[in-house]
Amino acid sequence: LDNHTSNIEAFINPVMQLKANAAMFGAKPISQLSDTMLNLLERTDVPNGTVLSIVKAYQKMISMTLSQKLGIDDKISHVFTKELQDVCNRYLRKHA
């Protein structure tokens, strides 16, 4: 693998694992956040500073979701998912 591919894979693989495991154990908010993050990472050529900032925000959302034990119907979970989707879509529109 070239350096670019290995850099992207370093982000994609853990997110993919988290998405799959969250879905398997019924943690829908985490699975949805991870699905959104995975979509961005798979469409990103280089993990630049903006992508790294989005990844950090994703990590914080996951941590907050776990620490607060937010459920599927929790309003905060919906807000997190919507906000992450919006920021990823803005990034992709600008950099695609």
N, C-alpha and C positions, 0 to 999 in steps of 0.2 A: 504494500500500500504506500502511496505517496504521502507526504506530510499533510497535505490538505485533507485527504480522505481520512487519515487517522485522527486529525483534529476534530472533524465533524463527527466521526464515530465515537469519540470520547464523550460527546454530548448525547448522541442519539441512543446508544445502547442503554444507558441507565434510565432515560426517560421511557424508552420502549418497555423495559422491564417493570418500571413503576406503573405504567398504564395497564399492562397485562395483569399484574398482581392485584392492583386496585380493583379492576373489573372482576377478577376471580373471587375476591373477598367482599364484593358488594360496596366498595367505597367509590360510588359513582362520581362525587365531586372531584376526587383526585384523578380518577380515570379521565374525566372530561378535561381537566386542566392539562393533563399529560398528553392527551390527544391533540389539543391545540398547540402545545409546545412542540410536539413531534412533527406536526404539519409544518411549522415554521422551520425547524431544523432541517427537515428533508428537502426544503426548497431554498436553503441558504447555501451559497457557495463557500463563504468564508465566515468563521465566527468572529466578526468584528466587534468593536466596542459596544455598538448598539445592541447587537444580538446578545452579548454577554450581560448587558444591563437587563434585557428581557428575561434571560435565564435566571438572573438573581431575583427578579421580581417573582418569577414562577416559583423559585425555591421558597421564598418568603410566604407566598400564598399556600403552598403545600404545608409548610410548617404551621402556619396559623390554622389551617383547616384541621390538621391533626391535633394540635394543642387545644383547640376549642371543641373538638369532636363534632364538627359541623356535619349535619346530615344532608340527605339528598334534597329535601325541600327547604333547606335553610336559605334565607334571603341572601346572606353573605356569600354563600357558595355560588349562587347565581350571579351575584355582582362580580366576584372574582373571575368566574368563567367568561362572562361578557366582557369585562375589561381586558382580560388577556387576549381574547379573540380580537377585540378592537385594535389593540396595540400591534398585534401580529399582522393583521390585515393592513394597517397603515404602513408598517415596515415593508411588507411585500409589495404594496402598490408603489412605494417610492423606490424600491431596490430591485424589483423583478425585471 
